[in-house]
Amino acid sequence: MLDGGMQTTIQDGGRPGYLSRGIPPAGAQDFYSLALANLLVGNELTPPPLSRFAPGAAGLEMLMKGVKLRFREDAVIALAGAEMGAKLDGVDVPRFQPIAVKGGSELHLGVARAGARGYLAVAGGFNVPRVLGSRATYVRGTQGGLEGRALRKGDLLRLVPASGDLKAIASRRVPAGLPTTPDEPRVIRVVLGPQDFMFTERGVQTFLTAEWKLSPVSDRMGMRLIGPPLELHPRPSYLTHDAGAGPADIVDDVIPVGGIEPIVMGVENPTAGGYAKIATVISADLGKMGQLKPGEILTFCAVEAAEGLGVIRRLWKQLCDARDALAEKAAA
C-alpha cells in the first residue's frame, strides 16, 4: 500500500444478526457497486444489506479519494462505484471491466469526480481474518478488516487465490442489460415509519417534498441532512416524563439501518436510540445515499414496504442471473 486514500476499508456484505449484542452489520455502504466489481473478477457476490446470504468476497471501499497500490504478483482487478480517475502504470483504466495487472505494476486512484465511494475487487478477494463470519471492517468498533481500521501506507494486503485462470477472468464483461449505475441517483425511496405517527401530516409532506442537502458531518454511521424543520404533534405528558422534553425524543428503541431522524443511518448505525424516525431508506437505495457527496441535493419518495422488498429482490436476481450467465459462457 503506497497511499491509503482518505478512508479506505476492507468490506464485504457485512455481519447481520448481531444488533442485540450492539454490533452493526458494517459491510459495503453501496453493496451493488462492490457486487458488480466482484462479479467481473469471478468472485462470490456481495449480497444486499442485512440479508442472510454469505457475505461474498472482500474488496476495498474508498471514500472520496482512492488508494495507490503496488502489486507483488499478477492479478485481475475491477473498479466500480465512484469515478476516481484510475491509472495503471500511468495509463488510464476504466471502471466496470476486468483489468489485468502485472506483478510490480502500480495502480493510482485520485479524488472522486463523480460519486463518493469507489470499490475495488481483485480476483480471489482480500484475505483478512473473519470476525463473526465476515471480513468487513467496523471502523468505530475496531473490528474486522485489517486490524479493525482504515488502510494506510505500508500495509501489505494478502489475497485469496483466484477462482480460475487470470487470463480467462480478464475477458469477462458486464452482461447486457445489467446496469452499472442506479436510476434517479438523487431520489431516495423510503418506507414511512417506524415513528411517522409522531409527525403531523404537514410534517410528513414537508419531508417528502423538500430538497435536502447532505451535510459534511456524515460517515458510515450516519449521513446528516440539512433541510426544513418537520412539524410534530404536541407531546403527551407521559413521553416527556419517560423520554425527555426534546420534540422528537422517544423511549429508546432499535434503530434500523437506513432510519432517518434526520440523520440517515448507515451500515455502522448505532443499535438503539431515543429519537423519532420519520422513515427508513429501502435496502436498494442505501447505496445511493453512500454515493452522495456533502453539499449534494436529494429528495425522498415514499413507497410501501412490499415495493421496497420487490426492488431489492429484483436487483439481487439481476446480479445472480448475470453471474450464472458468465459461468455458463466460461464453461461453453
N, C-alpha and C positions, 0 to 999 in steps of 0.2 A: 504494500500500500504506500503510494507516494504522496497522496493527499486524501484525507477522509471527507472532504467537502464540508458543507455546513453542518449537517447531521445525517449521517448515513448509518443505517442499521440493517442487520440481517433479519429478514422476515419471511414467514410462510403464511399459512392460513390461520395461525394462532391456536390458542388453547381454550376453547369454550368449555363451560361446565364447572368453573371454579369461582363464580361470583360469591357463593356462600362462604368462601374462605378469604374473600377480599381480593381476589386475583382477577383482573380483567382479561379479556381474550387476547389483547395485543394483536399481532399479525399485521399484514399489509393494510394500510388505510384504503388503498384502491386495489381491491382484490383482483378486479378484472384485468388491469394492466399487468400485474405480476403473473396472472394465469396465462395471458397471451404470450408473454416472454417465455414462460416455461413451456408452453405448447410448442413454440418454434424451435426449442433446443431438445425436444423429446423427453422432457421431464414430467413428473407427476404434476397434475394441475393444482393450482391454488383454488380451494373451494370458497364459496360465498361466506360472508361473516356469520359466525355463530352456528354454522351447520355442523353436522356430526360426521362429515366425511374426513378422511385422512388429511393432514394439513398441507400435503404437497411438498415439492422441493423448495429449499430455502434460496432466496435471492436477495438482492440489495434494494433497499428503499432509500432514495437520495432526496433530501429536502432542499429545494431552491438552487443548490449548487452541487454538481456531480463530483465524482471521485477521479483520481488519477491512479492507474494500476499498472504494474509491470507483471507480465505473465512468465512464470518459470517454465511452463510446459505448453504444448499445443492445446488449444481449447476451441470451443464454439460458444459464442455468446449471442444474446438478443436483448434489444433495448425496447422499452415501451413506456407509456405514460408521458411525462413532461419532455418537451424538446430541449435538450441540453447541449446541442452542437457538438456531438461526439466526433473525435478524431482518433484514428488508429495509426500510429507512427506518422502523424501529421496529415493524414488523408481523411477527408470527411467520410463517415459511415452512417447509414440510415437507421432509423427505428423500424420495427415491425418486420424484420427479416433476419435470419441467422447470419452471423459474421464469423468466418474462420480466423483464428488468431494463432500466430506462430509463437513458440517459446522465445522470450526475450523482447517481444513487442510491448509497446506502451499504449494504453488507452487513456485518453484525456477527455473528460466531460466538463462543460463550463456552467455558467449561470443559466437557469431556466428561462427560455424565451417564450414559451407557452406552457401553461400548466405549472404546478408547484412541486409535484413528486415524480421523479423518474425512477424506473425499475430496470434492473439488470439481472438477467438469468444466465447461468452458464451450464452447459451440458453436464448433467450429474447433480448439480446443486452444491451449495456450500456446506462443508462438513464441520458442524459445531455440535456439542452435546445437546441432546433433547432434554427439556425440562417439562415435566407433566405432558409428555408426548409431542412437544413442539420445539422447533429450533428458533421460534420468534423471539425478538428482543422486547422485553417490557422495560422501557427506559427508566421510568420513575421507580420501579421496583428492583432495578439492577438484576434482572432475571433473564436467562436465556441468551441467545445470540453469542457474541464473543464477549465473555466476562460481563454480560448484562449491560453493555454500554454502546455508545456510538463508536464507529471505527475512527482510527487516527493513523497518522503517518507512522510507518514502521510495522504495522500489523501484517502478519502472514496468514492468509486465508487458504485453508485446505479444501479440496474438492472431493465430492463423492465421484466414483468412476462413472463415466457417461454410459447411457443405456444402449449405445450402439456405436457404429463406425462414425467417426467425426466427419468424414467427407460426405457420407450419406445424410447426416444431420444437417450439415451446412446447405444442403439442397432443398430443405423444406421451405414451404411458403405458406402464407396465410390463405386458408381455403376461401374460395369465392363466397361472398355473402356474409362472412364473419366480420363485424365492424371492429375497427381499431380504436375509435373514439365514440363517446356517447352522443346521442341526440340531445339537443337543448341542454348543453352543459351547465348553464346557469339557472335552470329551472329544477328545483329540488322537490321531489314528491314526498309527501308526509302523510301519516295517519294521525288524525287528531287524537289527543289524549296522551297519557292517562289522566291528566287533571285539566282538560279543556273546560270542564263544567265550572271551574272557578273563574273563568273569564266571561265577560258579557258577550253578547252576540256582536256588538260593535268591536270589542277587543279581538275576537276571533277573525272578523273581517279585516281589521287593520293588519293583523298578522299575515293574512293570505293575499292582501292586495298591495302591501308596502314593498318598496325596494329596500333591501338590506345590504349593508356593506360588511365585508369580513374585516375584523379588527386585526392589527398586528399582534395582539395578545391572543395567539392561537397556537396550539400544538397538538400532539397526538392524543392528549387527554380531552381537550375541548377547543372548539373554534368559536370565539366570541363574536356576536353580531352587534352591529351598530344600526339603530333604527328608532322608530317612534315608540313611545310608551304604549303598553297594552292595558286597556281598561279591565279591571277585575270587579266582581261582585263585592258588596260590603262583607267584611269578615265577621263570621259568627263568634260570639264571645268564647266558646269552648276552644276554637282554633287559636285565638290569641293567647289563651291560658296554656294550651298544650304545646303550641308550636312556635310562638313568638309573635311580635307585633308587625313584622315586615309584611307588606301587602301580598307577597307570594309565598310566605312561609307556610310549610305544612309539616306534619309529623313525619319524621324521616321514613323514606321507603326506598325500594330498589330503583336505581337509575338505569334505564335501558341504554344500550349503545345507540346513538342517534337521537336520544332525548333532547328536547330544546327547552332552555329555561332562562334567558335566551342565549345560552351557550350550547352549541350543537356538540353533544358528547361524542368523542372519537373512540377508537378501539382500545385506548388505555383509560377508559372512563372510570371515575370513582364508582364504587359499587352501591353506595347508598347516599342519600342526601335529603335535605329538607326544603326543597323549592318546587313550586308547581311547574309541571312540564306541559306546555300547551299542545305539543305534537311530538312525533317521533319520525325521523327520517327512515324511509324504507331501505332495506339492505342494499338493493341495487344502486341506490344513489349516494351511499356513503363515500364511494369513490369519487363522485362528482364534487362533493364537499372537500375531499382531500386534494383535489386538483385546483382549487381556487386559491389565488394569491391574495394577501392582505390588500385591502382597498378595492377589490373587485366586487361587483354588484350581483346579487342573486335574488330570486323570488321563490316563494313556496307555493305548491299546488297540492290540495288535499285529495287523497284517494282512499278508497275503502281498503281494509286490511287484506281482503281476498285478492284485490287487484295488485297490491304490492307483492303478495306472495306469488301471484302468477308471473309478474315481471321477473323476479329472481329465478324462478323455475325455468322460464324460457331462456334466460341468459345462460344458465348453467347447462341446459340441454344443448344450446348452440356450441358451447365450448366442448362438451363431451362428444357431440357429433363430429366436430372438426378434428378432435383427437383421434377418433375412430377412423375417419376418412384418411388421415395421414398415415395411420398404422396400416390400413389396407393397401394404400399406394406403395408403402415401403415393402410390403410382403409380396406384391404382384411381380 
